[in-house]
Structure formats: C-alpha cells, structure tokens
Amino acid sequence: MLVETMITLRETLAALQAAKKVGLPVAVSFCCNDKLQLLSGEPLGDVIKQVERFHPLFIGVNCVSLDVATRTVNYLHG
C-alpha cells in the first residue's frame, strides 16, 4: 500500500495501522515545507520516529519543490 503525500502524523498513523491490520506491506511519502516539517507543522524527525515502528518499505517525499525534495532526501539519508 502506498501512503503518499501525507501532511499530518495523525492521518499517516491511521493509514499505516490500516495497512498493518490487513497485512499489506506499506510505503509512505510526505509533503514537507522548507523547514522540514509536515504541512501540519510537525517536525519530520518526530514523524519518522513514529513511522519507523511500522517498518515501511520506504519513506519518501513528494509534491514539493526540487530544493525541498533534495533537503528532505538528504535528511532522510542521514
């Protein structure tokens, strides 16, 4: 299941829980601002900590500018 263009942690967790409940593998991508926050204002680092417990196939970013995408991917890469 591809959970994409997520902008809130609450909705992301609901989608990940639904995928887990039915036994589907899941991947997730976020839409972030230039401060590396979800559009709801939640810091990406805090969100990633919550999402990692679901062991997604990947965590990505989409529907953002090239600059924000590059910064986010660099952050995710560590």
C-alpha positions in Angstrom: 0.0 0.0 0.0 1.4 3.4 -0.9 0.5 6.1 1.6 1.6 9.2 -0.2 1.6 13.0 0.1 0.9 12.8 3.8 0.7 16.1 5.6 -0.3 15.1 9.2 1.1 12.5 11.6 -2.4 11.5 12.7 -3.6 10.6 9.2 -0.3 8.9 8.4 -0.6 6.6 11.5 -4.2 5.8 10.7 -3.2 4.7 7.2 -0.2 2.7 8.5 -2.4 1.0 11.1 -5.0 0.1 8.5 -2.3 -1.5 6.2 -0.9 -3.4 9.2 -4.4 -4.7 10.2 -5.0 -6.2 6.7 -1.4 -7.4 6.4 -0.3 -5.2 3.5 3.3 -4.1 3.0 3.3 -0.3 3.1 5.4 2.6 1.9 4.9 6.2 2.9 5.8 9.6 1.5 5.4 13.1 2.9 4.8 16.6 1.7 7.1 18.9 3.7 7.8 22.6 3.9 11.2 24.2 3.7 11.7 23.8 7.5 11.5 20.0 7.1 8.1 19.9 8.8 4.9 18.3 7.5 2.4 20.9 6.3 0.7 20.5 9.7 3.8 21.8 11.3 5.0 18.5 12.8 8.8 18.1 12.6 9.8 15.4 10.1 12.2 13.9 12.6 9.5 13.3 15.1 7.2 11.9 12.4 9.9 9.5 11.2 10.3 8.1 14.7 6.6 7.2 14.8 6.5 5.8 11.3 9.6 3.6 11.6 7.8 1.2 14.1 5.7 0.1 11.1 8.8 -1.0 9.1 7.7 0.7 5.9 9.3 -0.4 2.6 10.5 3.1 2.2 10.0 6.6 3.5 10.0 9.4 0.9 8.8 12.8 -0.1 6.7 14.1 -3.0 4.8 17.1 -4.3 7.4 19.5 -3.1 9.9 21.8 -4.9 13.3 20.4 -6.0 15.1 22.3 -3.2 12.8 20.9 -0.5 13.0 17.4 -2.0 16.8 17.5 -2.0 16.9 18.7 1.5 14.4 16.1 2.7 16.1 13.2 1.0 19.5 14.3 2.4 17.8 14.4 5.9 16.2 11.0 5.4 19.5 9.6 4.2 21.2 10.8 7.3 
